[in-house]
Amino acid sequence: MARTLRLTVPRETGKIRLDKFLCQNLETAGTESGNTLENAMGNALEDPGDEDLCCDESRDRADSAGISREGIKKLIARGLCLVNGTACTQAAQKLKMGDSVELELAGEDSGLVPEEGAVTVLHEDADVLVCAKEAGLTVHPCPSCPANTLIQRLLFHYPELGAMGGLRPGIVHRLDKETSGLLIVARNEKARLFLTRAFAERRVRKIYLAIVAGKAPESGSCTMSIGRDPVHKTRMACVPVSQGGREARTTFERLWVAGDESASLVRVHIHTGRTHQIRVHMAHLGHPLLGDATYAPSLIAGLAPRVMLHAFSLTVPHPAGDRELSLTLPPPKDFLDCLVRQAFATQTLVVTGNPGSGKSLVLRMMVRQGIPAISADELVKGYYQAGGEVAQWLCQRFGSDILDEAGSVDRTGLMAVFARSPDVRREVEELCHRLVLGDIRDFFASCQQERRELAVAEIPLYFECGWHKGRFVPAPLTLGVRAPLATRKTRLAATRNWSNEKIATIEHWQWDEEKKLSACDLVLDNTGNREKLEHRLEEEILPELERRRRERATRITTFFHGLWQDAGTDRDERHKA
């Protein structure tokens, strides 16, 4: 369909090249006679919602009809441009304030070919379509992606779009290839002009969901101006207005944060539409988007297969002028899967029990199953060895006589010191407990970073130390290993050469076995032989732990599904509710 663009150079514009003037303003100007840039759009340089437009696509663009700067030059060279009523074929001609410019768009052959492909349309009427753009699909052809685009699929199903001409018929805002979510498309020229004007006048409300690195603030904003990165020309950056930056404003609020504070889900409202606005602003605030290879460090970029950004909510005045269109679209599966992975917490398990119950044997069985494990007793042995923290402390306190020839703590001598001075025993215990607690916390944290399903720590005095009262976050499950006292005495005498007196002393330091087992989440009976113990572990305990992990994953997924409805409401409205 032939169109004639008529513009008047506004007063604030200095001398400017003809092709550049048209490229900047073709998108926002109307096509009716006498339209000036000031009257048609107000803010002529406002991006039409291109927050997530690819840098290679944004370079030298003109309008949503798909005419590039090179295309404009060709139209000028063909004599289709008038300046002050006279044909002009020089794209570099300088314009001055008050000059009138007419550009005939007739006869432009876009070469846009309809392509068969699935399109999810959420709303359709005579004027507009609202689509659910999938991640990985480019909105319109560009040099790096000349085919298999959303607009080509739409042309296949809605051939009337082609009447608007150009490579981008009906496209009034765009989403980056990797971004999923809502996209509105005009079905006719009148609707296109109306929506273009609505975007330029900021009468469109766009809400995004983004998964960002770290613990984002509960709410926040960024007003740094955005422009081309002065060093990396294919990127955008926060640059001063004096250096080419343009006004940009982003506000956000945190909807959820991972237990380890590794990631947050934020609800983002963009008040302007700069290229890559959310990605640039959130990275500037120290919370880059997961999967963003352009603006995030490689470690964060590798946490997701794409940029974790979803155009969640869109509210726009309808071209008919009688209502608003307001739609929300829950994020796709890959977005939810990423959230579930970040919400994942390693299932931590403490194995405990009284002396001789077989808890160390259970730990070794789990290690053979490939489960990462740590032992408090083995840690303490290390502290008592030459150069260990406890060995050094005791040597400073009692001299080198407390050490054996190898420089390790003389256990027999230490027990004698304990017998003479219970205060010393308490001091040594407190030191060991602090060291063990720190090392096991670090162990659990490393397993969480590695996203290990299950991590196990053997802690004989877990309850006696009071560590079940919030010393680990999240609190681990506890597995108590049961064996009657008579059985345990026999084992300790045979395997450790403990006397009845030593057994009674150490038993006295611990909770009564039944009290300890009743405080545990799970109990593993070890009254039989080793084969029976291993069978019970593999057939009862490990399946129960897996069942609990699955149950937790289901709860997490259900939580996020419920969060989408809440995310579609403004914060103030949620507080009123």
N, C-alpha and C positions, 0 to 999 in steps of 0.2 A: 504494500500500500504506500503510495507516495505521501511524503510529509515534507513540509517546509518549516524549518526552524528560523524564528525571528528573534533576535537579541539586540539589546542596546548596551554598549559598554558603560558600566556604572561609574559614578564619580570617583570612587575610591581606587579604581584601577588605573595604574600608570600605563606607560607604553608597554604593550604586550604583543607577542607574535599571534597572528591570526589562528594558526593551527592549535597553539597552546590554549588560547582563549576558548575555542570551540571544544577542545578536549576536556577542559575543566568544567565547562558549564552546560554542555549538551544534555547532560543527564537531568539537570534540575530546571531547565527552562521549559516553558510550554511551547506549543506550536501555533498559537493563534496570533493573528496580526497585532502588532503594537506591544507585545509582551516584553517587558524589560526584566533583566535579571533580578533587580530589586523587588519589583512587584510580584514576579512569578514565584519566587522561592523564599525570600527573606535571607536565609543563609545559603548563598550560592555554592559555597565550598564544602558544605556538610557531606560527609560520606553517607551513602544510602544504606546504612546498616551493615557495612562490610567488615564487621568486627573480626571475622574469621577468614577473610579473603586471603588466598595464597599470595605471597609477595610477587611471584612471577606472573600471577594473573592480574595483580593490581597495577603493574607498571604501565603507564601511558594509556590507561583505559579512558573511554569517553562516556558512553551512556549504556543504559540497560538494553538498548537496541543492539548492542554488540559492535559498535564502530570503534576501532582502534585509532590511535593517532595517525598511523600510516594510512588507514582507511580514509580519514578526514583529508589527508594530504592528496590522496587520489581524487576525491570529490572536488577539491579546490582546483586541481590540475585540469579536471574535465570541464571547468568553467561553470560549475554548479553553485558557486558562492558569489554573492554580491556584497560589496562594502559601500555603504552610502549610495546604493542603487546602481553601482558600476561593477561589472564582472571583474573578479580578481582571481588570478591563477597562481599567485605567489604565496605559498604557505607561510613564508617568513615575514610577510608584510606586517608592519607595526600598526597597532590600533591605538587610538587615543579616546579620552573620555567623550561620550556622546555619539561615537560612531555607531551606525546601525549595520547589523550583519544578518544576511539571510543565507541559509544553506539548504539546498534542495537535496532531499534524501532519496528521491525517486531513482529507480534504476539500479540500486545497489543490489548486487547478487551475493548473498551471504554464503551460499553453498551449504547451508545447514540441511543435513539429511536426517529424516526421522529414523529412529531405530527402535525395534521391538524390545521391550524390557519391562519388568514389573515396576509399577509405581504405586505407592500407598497414598491414597487421597483421603484425607480426614474430613474435608469440607469442600463442597462444590456448589456453586450457583452460577448465574449467568455472567457474573463479573469476575469472580476470583476462584482460585483453587488453593487449598492449603494442603501441602504434602508433608509426609514424614520422610525426610531425606536420610538415607542410610549412610553410615560411615563408610568411607572408601569410594564414594560416588561424587565425581566432580559436577558442579552445578551446570556449567556451560563450557563450550569448547574454548581452549586456549592453546598456545603453541606446544605446551608440554602434554596436553591431553585433547587432541582434535576430535575424538570420537568417544562413544559410550558415556554420554553425559546425561544428567537428569533432563535437561531441556530437550534433548533429542528423543528421549523416551516419551516425554510429555507430548511432543509433536506427533508421535505415532498414535497416541490415544486421543489427542485434541488437535487435529490439524488446523483448526481455525487460528491457533496461536501464530502460525506462519504469516498471517496477514499483517502483523506488526513489523515484519522484516527484521534484518540483523541477525547476529549470532546469539542474541539473548532475548528473544521475544517474550515479553511478559515478566521478565526478571527485574524486580525492584529492590531486592536485597539478596545477599549471597551468604553461603556458609562454606568454610574451608572443606576441602575434600575429606579430611579425617573427622570433621565434626558431624555429629548426628543431630536430628531434631527437626523442628517446625520451619517450614519455608512457605511463604505466600507468593502466589503467581497471579498476575493480572491476565484476564482472558480477552481483553479488548483495549484499544488505545485510550479510551476515556478512563477506564479503571487504572491503566498504567500511569497516566499522568496524575490521577488523584492520589494513588499510593506513593508515587515518587515524591509528591509534595508533602504527604503526611510524614514520610521518613525524614525529609529535609527539615520540616518544622518540628520534629521530635514529638510527634503525637502518637508514636508507636512505642509500646512498652514491651521490651524483650527481657526475659529472665532465662538465665542459663544455670545449669548444674555443672560443677567442675570438681574433680578430685585433685587436690593439691597436696604437695609434700609438707610434712610437719604439722604441728598444731596451730592452725590459723586462729586469730583472735575471734571472739564471739561475734564481733561485727567490725567493719572497718571501711575505709574508702581510699581511693587514690585519685589525685587530680593532676598528676604529672602529664605534661604535654607529650605527644607521641609524634615521631617522624622517622625518616629513614636513618638507620644506623650509619653513622659517619664512617665506620671502619668496615663493617660487613654489609654490603649494599643489598644483599638479599634478605636482610632482617630489618625489623623495626626496633625502635628503642625509645626510652624516655629521654627526649632532648628538649632544650629550651626553645621557646617560640622564636627567640632571636636567631636560632640555628636551624630553623625550618620545622620545628615542632608545631603541632596543632592541638588545640584544646581537647582534653579528654577527661572524662569523669566516670569512675567505676565505684559502685558500692556493693558490699557483700555482707553476708552473715553466715556463720558456721552452723550447719545442721547436725554434724556428727564428727567425732574424732576417734581414731583408732585407740585401742587400749594402750598401745605402746607409743602413742603420739607420733607415729610415722607418717600418717596421712589424715586429711580432713575432707569432708564433703561440704562444699560451700554453695550457697545460692547467690548468684551474681546478677546484678541489675546494671546494664550499661546505659548511661544517660547520653552518651555520644556514640558514634559508630566508626571508630578508627580501626584501621587494619591491625589485626592481631591484638586488639585492645586488652582483652581479658588475659591473654597469655603474657603480654608485656607487663601489664600492671601487677599481676600476681607474682611474676618472677621478680619484679622490682621490690615487692614487699617481702621477699624471701620465701615465698611459697609457690614455686613453679608447678605447672600442671604435670601430673604423671603421664609418661609417654611422649612428652614434648621434646623431640630431638633438637629443636631449634633453640629453645630458651631454657632448658633444664640441663643440669649436669647429667652425664651419661648414666650414672647409677639410678637416678630418678627417671630418666627417659626409658630405661630398660624395665621399669616396673609395670608397663602396660604396652599392648601392641599398637596403640594409637594415642593421639592426644585425647585425654579424658575430659572432653567438653561436649555438652549436649544442650541444644536449644530447646528448653523445656516448656516455656510459656510464651505466648504471643497474643498481645491485645492490640488491635488496629481498627481505626474507623472504617466502616464499610463504604465503598464507593457510591452506593445508593444514597448515603447520607442519613439513613434512618436508624442506624444501630451500630454497635461495635461488635466485631468478631473477637472472641476470646477463647483460646484453646490451650490445653496442656497436653503434653505427650510424655509418658514415663520413659526413662532411658532404656536403651536396648540391652540385650543379654550381656554383651561384652563389657558394658559399663557396670552392670550389676555384678558380674563375675569379678571385676577388678575390685569393687568395694568389698565383696565377700573375702577376697584374698587379703586385703588390707585389714579387715576386721578379724581375720584369723588370729587366734592366740594359741601358741603351743600348749598342749595339754600337759600340765606338770603334775607329777606324782611323787609323793614322799612314801618311801617304804620304811616302816618302823616296826618295832617289836622289842621284847626284852632279850637279855643276853642268851645266846644259844638257840633262839627261835628259828634261825635259818634265813634271816633277812639278807645277809651277804650272799648266800647261795641263790636266792631269788634274783638279786641284782645281777649276778653273773649270768643267769639264764636269760634275763632280758637283754643283756649286752650281746649274747649270741644271736638274739633275734634282730640285731641291728639297731636297737634302741639306745640313744645316747644316755649315759648314766654317769653319776658321780657319787662318791662315798665320803661321808663325814669322817669315818674312822680312818680312811686312807689319807684324807687331808691332814688329820691330826698327826698321823705318823710322819708326814712330811714336815710338819712344824717342829717335831721333836728330833728330826735328823740333823746332822751337822750342817750349820748355816741356816737352819730353819728359824722362824720367828720366835718360837717358844724356847728353843735351845739357846738362842742369843740372850733372851730376856732372863732366863734362869742363871746363865753364866754371869751376867752382870749382877744378879741379886745374891747368888751364893758362891760365886767363884767357879773355877774350872773343875773342882772336885765333883760337881753335880753331873759332869759329862764323862762318858767312857773314853777309851783310847781313840776311837774313831771320831770323836767330837760330837756324838749324839747324846741325848739325855739318857742317863743311867736310870732305867725305870724302877729298879729295886730301891736305889737310893731315894728316888723321888717319892715312892710310896711311903718310905720311912719318914720323909719330911712331912708328907700329908698327915701321917699318924700323929706326929708331934704338934703340927700347926694346921688346924682346919682352915684358918684364914688364908694360908698359902694355897691350899687346894682350891679355895673359892677364887682367888686371884688368877690362878692358872686356868681354871675353868672359864672364867669370864673372858680372858684373853683368847682362848681357843674358840669360844663361842662366837666372839666378834669376827675372828678370822674366817671361821667356817661359814657363818651367815653371809659375809661378803662374797666369798668364793662361790657359794651355791647360787646366790643372786646373779652373779656375773655369768655363771654357767647357764641358768635359765634364760637370761637375756640374750646370750649368744645363740641359743637354740631358737629363740623367737626370731632373731634376725635372719637365721637360716631357714625359717618357716618349717621347722621340724614338727611332725605331728605330735610326738610324745617325747618327754624328757623325764628322767627318773633320778631322784636323789635318795640315797639311803641315809636317814638321820635317826639314830637310835633315841636321842633325847629331844625329839621334835616338840612333844607336848610339855616335857619337863622344863624346857627353855622358854616356853610361852610363845613359840614361833607360830603357833596356830592362830594367834590373836593379831592378825594384820601385819605380820612382819614380811610376808610375801604378798605381792599384788600382781595378778590375781591370786587368790588363795589356792594352793595345790590340793588335789585330791589326796587322800591318805589311804595307804594299804597296810594293814596290820598283819603280821605273820604270827600265827598261834602255834604254841607247843606247850604242853604241861610242864610244870617246874621240874618234876622228876626226870622227864625226857631231856630237858635242857641241861640239868646238872650232869647227866651222863655224857652228853655231847661236849660240854665245856671241859670236863675232866679228861676226856679222850683226845680232843683236838687242841686244847690250849693249856692243858695241865693245870687248870685252876683248882685250888683247894675249896672245900666247902665254905671256909671262912671268907675267902676272896669273893666267891659267888654271892654269899649273903651280903657282903659289904656293897658290892656294885648293884645288886638287886635293890638294896635299901635306897640307893640314890635315884631310883627310877619309880615311875608310877606302878601301882599294882597292875598285873597283866590284864585282868578283866576290865579295869577302868580304862586302860590305854586302848584296848581293842574296841570298847564300846564307843570311843571317841572317833574311831576311824570310819571312813566312807565304805571301805571294802575290807574283808578279812579273808586271808588265805590260810587254810588249815595245813599244818605241817607235822601231823602226828604219825604219818606213815614213812615210807622210804622216799628216796630221791625221785624215782620214776613217777610216783603218785603226785609228788609236789609239782613236777614239771607238767604233768597231765592237767592238773587243776589250774595251773597258771595259763596254759595254752587254751584250755577249753572253757574256762570260767572267767578269769580275770581280764585277759587281753580282749576277748569279744565284748565284754561289758564296757571296757574303756572305749572301744571303737563305737559301740552303740551310743555312748554319751557324746562322742565327737560328732556323729551324724546328727544327733538331736540338737546340738548346739548350732551346727551349720544351718539347720532348718529354721531355728529361731532367728538367726541373723538375717537370712533371706526374707523371712516374714516381716521382720522389723523394717527393712529397707522398702519393701513393697508398701507398707503402711506409711512410710515417710513421704512418698511422692504426693499423696493427697495433701499433707501438711505443707509441703514445699510450694504448692500452687497458691498458697494464701499469703498475703502480705504480712510482715512481722507484726505490725500494729493490730491487724485483724485477728491474728492468732492470740495475741495477748488479751484482747477483749474477750475472746472465747474462753 
